[in-house]
Every structure is written in C-alpha cells, then in structure tokens.
Amino acid sequence: MISFKGRHHQQDMILQCVRWYVAYGLSYRDLEELMQERGYAVDHSTIQRWVVHYAPRIEKAFRSNKKRTGVRWRLDETYVKIKGVWKYFYRAVDKHGDTVDFLLTAKRDTKAVRRFLTKAIGANGKPSLINIDKSAANTAAIKQYNSDENKRIKIRQCKYLNNIVEQDHRFIKRRIRPMLGFKSFWSARATLAGIEVWRMLKKGQNKSSLPAWQQFYSLAVTG
C-alpha cells in the first residue's frame, strides 16, 4: 500500500491531481486553479512534487497486475527534451499494440538498447522476435543479448511493421508537448512512468474490469 503519511492534503485529492496530470493536457498551474475551484488551496509546485513522488510508486504497483504481453515485439525510440537537451525514450509494444516496456536514457547507443532489453525481458519474458528500424545500435544490442545470454531472439527489420509503435509514441508526445520540456532527468523519468501507466490502463492491460480511472486510484491501495 502506498503511504500518504505526513501529507497535508487528502489522499483522494493527491491521486486525482496525479492522474489528471498524466492523463490530460493540463499544466501544474491548470491543476492549481482546478483545485482552488473545488475549495483546496494547493500550490502548483506541490502538485509537481506529488507527481514525481507518486507516479513511480503507482507504476510499481501496476506491474504486479499487468497482463502478459505477446512475444513478437516492435521496438523503437522517441525523443524527450530535458533541460533543453534531447534524450531518448525507448519503448516496445507487441503486435497487438500493448505496451511491453519503456526506458528513458541519456544516450542512443548499443549500451542503452541493451539496458532496455534487460529491463523489458526481465519484466515480461523473452520475445521470439523483435522488429526494429535500421538502427545499428538496436541490431547490435539484440545480437549482444543473444550471445551473452545464449538465447535466440529473431531480428526483423521491416519499417511498416513498426508503424504500430510509432503511432503509439504519439500519445506520449501529445501529453508531454504542453510541458515544454522537463527540468531534470528524474522528474522526466517519474512523469513518463505515470503517463505510461495511464496509457496501459486505457489499453486494458491491467487485470481488472474496473474503469481505467478507478483502476488508477485502486493501485495506490492494493500496491
């Protein structure tokens, strides 16, 4: 269960602010005004701290309830601006479009892709095939993983088959565009975790039949 001990505001208010921020195109100042309209005096900087603190914890709770994804993945990276510098957000979905995993990295190289593979496979199991673009780093990382782990993951390079993950990037990009960049790597990683959880809940990737918004709040209780 996620702790709210020591907070000066109610748990349901905190969780609503976190969910609204990761789900919709709202700024922290927008949420400050919305809370004032409901009779709550809370500063936008406080809401930012809530998001950074609770989003990773909600993601951790979600992972224990996440449905298993398919074994044929589409891997691709997109870009996220942090302190005015572009960083790299690796993501993979299965052939049905369900999110497999994600990882924010400072660099776009074989080492970064290898880290992503280790994280994704550790949480979701080994895929039988990964479809990628023409990136040499992606190819090298999968081959390295196969060699190091004595595994056989088939590599396929078919651009149109990666349309599904490129389209899925759009939801993430649409949500972070109003943010005009992150101020730190940690806040970016934490916020992206919350955005990805909401995206997976909307896709029906949680083992629950409740509406997505109720699932989000329940993760703070069952986690």
SEZAGU-439261 format. One record per residue (C-alpha): residue number from 0; residue in three letters; y, z, x. Coordinates in steps of 0.5 Angstrom, whole numbers. Example, Ala and Ser with C-alpha at 12.3 -4.5 7.8 and 13.67 -1.06 7.14 Angstrom:
<nodes>
- 0  ALA  -9  16  25
- 1  SER  -2  14  27
</nodes>
This chain:
<nodes>
- 0  MET  0  0  0
- 1  ILE  7  -2  3
- 2  SER  11  4  4
- 3  PHE  18  4  1
- 4  LYS  19  12  3
- 5  GLY  27  13  5
- 6  ARG  30  7  2
- 7  HIS  36  9  -2
- 8  HIS  34  4  -8
- 9  GLN  28  3  -13
- 10  GLN  22  -1  -10
- 11  ASP  22  -6  -16
- 12  MET  30  -8  -14
- 13  ILE  28  -9  -7
- 14  LEU  22  -13  -9
- 15  GLN  26  -17  -13
- 16  CYS  31  -19  -8
- 17  VAL  26  -21  -3
- 18  ARG  22  -25  -8
- 19  TRP  29  -28  -11
- 20  TYR  31  -30  -3
- 21  VAL  24  -33  -1
- 22  ALA  23  -37  -8
- 23  TYR  30  -40  -9
- 24  GLY  36  -43  -6
- 25  LEU  40  -36  -6
- 26  SER  44  -33  -1
- 27  TYR  45  -26  1
- 28  ARG  52  -26  -2
- 29  ASP  49  -29  -8
- 30  LEU  44  -23  -9
- 31  GLU  49  -18  -8
- 32  GLU  53  -21  -14
- 33  LEU  47  -21  -18
- 34  MET  45  -14  -16
- 35  GLN  52  -12  -18
- 36  GLU  52  -15  -25
- 37  ARG  46  -11  -26
- 38  GLY  49  -5  -24
- 39  TYR  47  -4  -17
- 40  ALA  51  -3  -11
- 41  VAL  48  -6  -5
- 42  ASP  51  -10  1
- 43  HIS  48  -17  3
- 44  SER  46  -14  10
- 45  THR  42  -9  7
- 46  ILE  38  -15  3
- 47  GLN  37  -18  9
- 48  ARG  34  -12  12
- 49  TRP  29  -12  6
- 50  VAL  27  -19  7
- 51  VAL  26  -18  15
- 52  HIS  22  -12  14
- 53  TYR  18  -13  7
- 54  ALA  16  -21  8
- 55  PRO  11  -20  14
- 56  ARG  8  -14  10
- 57  ILE  7  -18  4
- 58  GLU  4  -24  8
- 59  LYS  -1  -19  11
- 60  ALA  -3  -16  4
- 61  PHE  -3  -23  1
- 62  ARG  -8  -26  7
- 63  SER  -13  -21  5
- 64  ASN  -13  -24  -2
- 65  LYS  -12  -31  0
- 66  LYS  -17  -36  -3
- 67  ARG  -21  -40  3
- 68  THR  -18  -47  4
- 69  GLY  -22  -53  6
- 70  VAL  -25  -56  12
- 71  ARG  -21  -62  13
- 72  TRP  -14  -60  15
- 73  ARG  -7  -64  16
- 74  LEU  -3  -61  22
- 75  ASP  4  -63  23
- 76  GLU  10  -59  26
- 77  THR  17  -59  23
- 78  TYR  24  -56  26
- 79  VAL  28  -50  24
- 80  LYS  34  -48  27
- 81  ILE  35  -41  31
- 82  LYS  42  -39  34
- 83  GLY  44  -47  34
- 84  VAL  38  -49  37
- 85  TRP  32  -53  34
- 86  LYS  25  -49  34
- 87  TYR  18  -51  32
- 88  PHE  14  -49  26
- 89  TYR  7  -51  26
- 90  ARG  4  -52  19
- 91  ALA  -3  -54  17
- 92  VAL  -6  -56  10
- 93  ASP  -12  -58  7
- 94  LYS  -14  -65  4
- 95  HIS  -12  -62  -3
- 96  GLY  -5  -59  0
- 97  ASP  -7  -52  0
- 98  THR  -3  -48  6
- 99  VAL  -8  -47  11
- 100  ASP  -3  -43  16
- 101  PHE  3  -43  20
- 102  LEU  7  -41  26
- 103  LEU  14  -41  29
- 104  THR  14  -43  36
- 105  ALA  20  -44  41
- 106  LYS  17  -50  45
- 107  ARG  13  -56  42
- 108  ASP  7  -57  47
- 109  THR  0  -56  48
- 110  LYS  0  -49  49
- 111  ALA  4  -48  42
- 112  VAL  -1  -52  39
- 113  ARG  -7  -48  42
- 114  ARG  -4  -42  39
- 115  PHE  -3  -44  32
- 116  LEU  -10  -47  33
- 117  THR  -13  -40  35
- 118  LYS  -9  -36  29
- 119  ALA  -11  -41  24
- 120  ILE  -18  -42  26
- 121  GLY  -19  -34  27
- 122  ALA  -16  -33  19
- 123  ASN  -19  -39  16
- 124  GLY  -25  -41  20
- 125  LYS  -27  -47  24
- 126  PRO  -25  -54  21
- 127  SER  -29  -60  21
- 128  LEU  -24  -65  22
- 129  ILE  -16  -65  24
- 130  ASN  -12  -70  22
- 131  ILE  -6  -71  27
- 132  ASP  0  -76  28
- 133  LYS  0  -79  35
- 134  SER  3  -73  39
- 135  ALA  -1  -72  45
- 136  ALA  0  -64  45
- 137  ASN  -4  -64  39
- 138  THR  -9  -68  41
- 139  ALA  -10  -64  48
- 140  ALA  -10  -58  44
- 141  ILE  -15  -59  40
- 142  LYS  -19  -62  46
- 143  GLN  -18  -56  50
- 144  TYR  -20  -51  44
- 145  ASN  -27  -55  43
- 146  SER  -28  -55  51
- 147  ASP  -26  -47  51
- 148  GLU  -30  -45  45
- 149  ASN  -36  -50  46
- 150  LYS  -34  -53  39
- 151  ARG  -33  -60  36
- 152  ILE  -27  -61  31
- 153  LYS  -26  -68  30
- 154  ILE  -20  -71  31
- 155  ARG  -17  -77  27
- 156  GLN  -10  -80  28
- 157  CYS  -8  -83  21
- 158  LYS  -1  -83  19
- 159  TYR  -1  -84  12
- 160  LEU  -6  -78  11
- 161  ASN  -1  -73  14
- 162  ASN  4  -75  8
- 163  ILE  1  -69  4
- 164  VAL  3  -64  10
- 165  GLU  10  -68  11
- 166  GLN  11  -67  3
- 167  ASP  9  -60  4
- 168  HIS  15  -59  9
- 169  ARG  20  -61  4
- 170  PHE  19  -55  0
- 171  ILE  20  -50  6
- 172  LYS  26  -55  9
- 173  ARG  29  -55  2
- 174  ARG  29  -47  2
- 175  ILE  32  -46  9
- 176  ARG  37  -51  9
- 177  PRO  42  -47  5
- 178  MET  41  -41  10
- 179  LEU  45  -46  15
- 180  GLY  40  -43  21
- 181  PHE  37  -37  23
- 182  LYS  41  -31  27
- 183  SER  34  -29  31
- 184  PHE  27  -31  32
- 185  TRP  24  -25  29
- 186  SER  28  -26  23
- 187  ALA  26  -33  22
- 188  ARG  19  -31  23
- 189  ALA  19  -26  18
- 190  THR  23  -30  13
- 191  LEU  19  -36  14
- 192  ALA  13  -32  12
- 193  GLY  16  -30  6
- 194  ILE  17  -37  4
- 195  GLU  10  -39  5
- 196  VAL  7  -33  1
- 197  TRP  11  -35  -5
- 198  ARG  9  -43  -4
- 199  MET  2  -41  -3
- 200  LEU  2  -37  -10
- 201  LYS  5  -42  -13
- 202  LYS  0  -47  -11
- 203  GLY  -5  -42  -14
- 204  GLN  -8  -39  -7
- 205  ASN  -9  -32  -9
- 206  LYS  -15  -29  -12
- 207  SER  -11  -27  -18
- 208  SER  -10  -30  -25
- 209  LEU  -3  -27  -26
- 210  PRO  3  -31  -26
- 211  ALA  6  -32  -19
- 212  TRP  12  -27  -19
- 213  GLN  7  -22  -22
- 214  GLN  2  -23  -16
- 215  PHE  8  -23  -11
- 216  TYR  10  -16  -14
- 217  SER  3  -13  -14
- 218  LEU  2  -15  -7
- 219  ALA  6  -9  -5
- 220  VAL  2  -4  -9
- 221  THR  -5  -7  -7
- 222  GLY  -3  -9  0
</nodes>
